[in-house]
C-alpha cells in the first residue's frame, strides 16, 4: 500500500448481525458453563470416584473438551472480526457465529419441545 493512502474503514455491522453476535456470545458462554458443570458433576453421578485432582470419567473429560472447543471458537470469531480491512474474514466470522448459534439453540429447542410433547403424552 502506498504511503499516502489510508486504509479503507470497514463498514459497520448491521443491527441484525449485532444482535446475532450478542446472542451468540451469551449462548456460547452459557453452554460452555453448563458443559463444565456437567463434566464436574458427572463422576459423582456415575459413581466414578477417583483422585480429587482430575476426573476419571472419559465422558467428563469430553464435556470439558467440548466447553473448551466452544470458547476457543468464540475467541477465533472475535479475532476474525477484529481484523480491520479483511472483509472476507469478517464474513466468515459472521457466518461461523450464526452456525454456532444455530448448533446451540436448535438442539436445545428440540430438547424442550421433546420434553413438552412427552410430558403432555404421559
N, C-alpha and C positions, 0 to 999 in steps of 0.2 A: 504494500500500500504506500503511495507517495506520502511524503512528509506533511504536505499542506492539506491533505484530505482527511476529513473527520469520519470516523466510523458511523454507519447508519444506526440511528437508535432503533431498537426493536419495538415493534408495536405493542401496545398494552394488551393484557388479557381481557377477553370479553367477560361480562358478568357471569355468564353461564359456566365458563371454564373456571373462574374463580370459586364459584360455589362447588363445582365438582372437586376441585383440588382441596377445598376446605373439608368436605365430607370424606374425601379420600384419606386425608391425614388423620382425622378423628377415627374413622372406621379401622384404619390400619393399626393405629396405636392401641385402640381398644381390643381389637382381635389379637394383637401380639400379647397384650396384658393377660387376656383370657387364656391364651395358649400357654403362657408361662405359669399361670396359676394352676391350670390343669396338669401341666407337667410336674409341678411341685407337689400336688395332691395325689397324683396317680400312684406312686409307690405305696402310699398309705391305703388307698382304696383297693389296690390289688394285693395288699399284704406282702409286698416285695421289699421288706426291710433290709437295708444294707448299711454300709458306713454312712455316717451323718454328713460326710463331706460331698458326696455325689450320689445322684440317683442310680440305682442298679437296673431299673427297668429300661429296656431299649425303647419302649414306646414313650416313656417320659423324655428321653433324650430327643426323640423325633419331634415332640411338641416344642421343646426348646429350640431345636434347629429350625422348625417352621416359623417360630416367632422371630428368630434371627434373620431368616430369609425375608420375611415381610418388612422388617425395619431396614434392612440393607437395601431392598428395592425402593423403599421410600427415600432413603438417602441418595440413591442413584438418580431418582427422579428429581430431587432437589438440585443435585449437581448439574444435571442436564438443563434444567430450567434456568439456572443461574448463569449459564454461558451466554454472554452478550453477543448478539450478532449471528448466532448459529440457529437460523430458523428451522433447519432440518432436525437438529437435536431437540429443539423446543417442541416441535410437532410430535416427535417420537415420545418425548416425556409426557405430553398431554394424553396421548393415546395409551401409553403404559399406565398412567394414572387411572384412566377410565376403565381399562380392562381389569386392573387390580381391584378397583372399587366394585365392579360387576362380579368378580370372582369371590368377593367377600359378602356382598349384600344378597346376591341371588340364592346361594345355599342357605344363608340364614333365614331368608324369607320363605324358602321352600320348607325348611325345618319347622318354622312357626305354622305354616299352612298345614303341613302334615300333622302336627300336633293338634291343631284345631279340628281337623277332619276326623282323626282317630278318637278324640275325646267326645265329639258330637255323635259319632257312630256307636260308641260304647254305652 
